[in-house]
Amino acid sequence: MRIRIQRTGGFAGVQRSAEVDTAGLADAAEWHGLADTVLREGGGDGRAVPDGFSYEITIDDRTIHCCDPDLTDTQRTLITRVLKEGA
């Protein structure tokens, strides 16, 4: 499974992206559980707050959009992990 996060917005408007390929990862089942939950939850209404971040989450061939401060706990966890551990 490939999980890609693209973050835009914020005070400086800097774009950041990262991707994780779960193939061969020891904790792949945990990644898959997070990803499946995020896909079930779906995206938000797409309205970002001024200077807030907007996210595009792509899991294999499915993409959802969400924005701060309306992220679910699962979305926030997945975004944080991918941006921290992804390349």
C-alpha positions as CSV (number, residue, x, y, z in Angstrom):
1,M,0.0,0.0,0.0
2,R,1.3,3.5,-0.9
3,I,0.2,6.4,1.3
4,R,1.0,9.9,0.1
5,I,0.3,13.1,2.0
6,Q,0.5,16.6,0.4
7,R,0.2,19.5,2.8
8,T,-0.4,23.0,1.6
9,G,-1.2,26.3,3.3
10,G,-0.1,27.5,6.6
11,F,1.3,31.0,7.4
12,A,4.2,30.7,4.9
13,G,2.2,28.8,2.3
14,V,4.9,26.2,1.9
15,Q,3.9,22.9,0.3
16,R,5.2,19.6,1.8
17,S,4.7,16.1,0.7
18,A,5.8,12.6,1.8
19,E,5.1,9.0,0.8
20,V,5.3,5.7,2.6
21,D,5.2,2.3,0.9
22,T,4.1,-0.2,3.5
23,A,5.4,-3.2,1.6
24,G,7.9,-5.0,3.8
25,L,7.3,-2.8,6.8
26,A,7.2,-4.7,10.2
27,D,4.2,-2.5,11.2
28,A,2.4,-2.7,7.9
29,A,-0.8,-4.0,9.5
30,E,-0.9,-0.9,11.7
31,W,-0.5,1.4,8.7
32,H,-3.2,-0.5,6.8
33,G,-5.6,-0.1,9.8
34,L,-5.0,3.7,9.9
35,A,-5.4,4.0,6.2
36,D,-8.6,2.0,6.1
37,T,-10.1,4.1,8.9
38,V,-9.2,7.3,7.1
39,L,-10.8,6.2,3.9
40,R,-14.0,5.1,5.8
41,E,-14.1,8.5,7.5
42,G,-13.8,10.3,4.2
43,G,-12.8,13.9,3.7
44,G,-14.1,17.1,5.2
45,D,-16.0,20.0,3.7
46,G,-12.8,21.5,2.3
47,R,-13.0,24.8,4.1
48,A,-9.7,25.7,5.6
49,V,-9.2,28.4,8.2
50,P,-6.9,31.3,7.4
51,D,-3.2,30.2,7.7
52,G,-4.4,26.6,8.3
53,F,-3.2,23.5,6.5
54,S,-5.0,21.6,3.8
55,Y,-4.2,18.0,3.2
56,E,-4.5,15.7,0.2
57,I,-4.3,12.1,1.4
58,T,-3.8,9.5,-1.3
59,I,-4.0,5.8,-0.4
60,D,-3.2,3.7,-3.4
61,D,-5.7,5.1,-6.0
62,R,-8.1,6.8,-3.6
63,T,-7.8,10.5,-2.6
64,I,-9.5,12.5,0.1
65,H,-9.1,16.1,1.1
66,C,-9.3,17.5,4.6
67,C,-8.3,20.7,6.5
68,D,-7.2,21.9,9.9
69,P,-8.8,22.2,12.4
70,D,-11.4,19.6,11.3
71,L,-9.1,16.6,11.2
72,T,-10.2,13.4,12.9
73,D,-7.8,11.8,15.3
74,T,-7.0,9.1,12.8
75,Q,-6.4,11.5,10.0
76,R,-4.1,13.5,12.2
77,T,-2.2,10.4,13.3
78,L,-1.8,9.1,9.7
79,I,-0.7,12.6,8.4
80,T,1.8,13.0,11.2
81,R,3.3,9.5,10.7
82,V,3.6,9.9,6.9
83,L,5.2,13.3,7.1
84,K,7.6,12.1,9.8
85,E,8.6,8.7,8.4
86,G,8.0,9.2,4.6
87,A,10.4,10.1,2.0
